[in-house]
Amino acid sequence: QKEVEQDPGPLSVPEGAIVSLNCTYSNSAFQYFMWYRQYSRKGPELLMYTYSSGNKEDGRFTAQVDKSSKYISLFIRDSQPSDSATYLCATVSGNTGKLIFGQGTTLQVKP
Amino acid sequence: DAGVTQSPTHLIKTRGQQVTLRCSPKSGHDTVSWYQQALGQGPQFIFQYYEEEERQRGNFPDRFSGHQFPNYSSELNVNALLLGDSALYLCASSYTGGAYEQYFGPGTRLTVT
């Protein structure tokens, strides 16, 4: 079983839609959860991180962690064509900073 | 403020050759991690350097080695290249205690023929 699992998609939505991206993880000891956005042939860009359970909002983006079900989500409101990218969820193993990534979900927002 | 920089952007090598990739961390960061990203996959952790020492290593063979310099920049070396080493190599930097806030460079795309 992979430590972080993510549906690779692709996911295609019309402009203006609310997008929901999801991951599950296996180790209840994980505390920090990150979302990265990666455009084609570029490096991942850190969107936001959350600690433990709860929500965190940044503009059109909301990250949510449910530790009871080991489920993390990223919601994108009023999606734009510029949001078209691969979204990677990740967590940190231990204190030394090894990031464990999901496979990534490819999102396409159609005008 | 310059972000994480990596060089070269692209590289083509032949099986059996050796390659060196370079990374300069974001200003204020002292920790550098290297990741390998195969096409269609999430990045896989190779190793991390802090205070010029390898602090943690992922499941990669000894053909992969690295170095960190006093100015916190880092190199990734891969010996005896295999076709399967073709990937995007990513460098990420962070500050001590901020492991959850790692910033990535644009990557080096390595093609092994």
Interface residues (C-beta under 8 A of the other chain):
Chain A: V4 Q6 P8 Y32 M34 Y36 R41 K42 G43 P44 E45 L46 Y49 Y51 L88 A90 V92 N95 T96 G97 K98 L99 I100 F101 G102 Q103 G104
Chain B: V4 Q6 T31 S33 Y35 G40 Q41 G42 P43 Q44 F45 Q48 R55 Q56 G58 L88 L90 A92 S94 A99 Y100 E101 Q102 Y103 F104 G105 P106 G107 R109
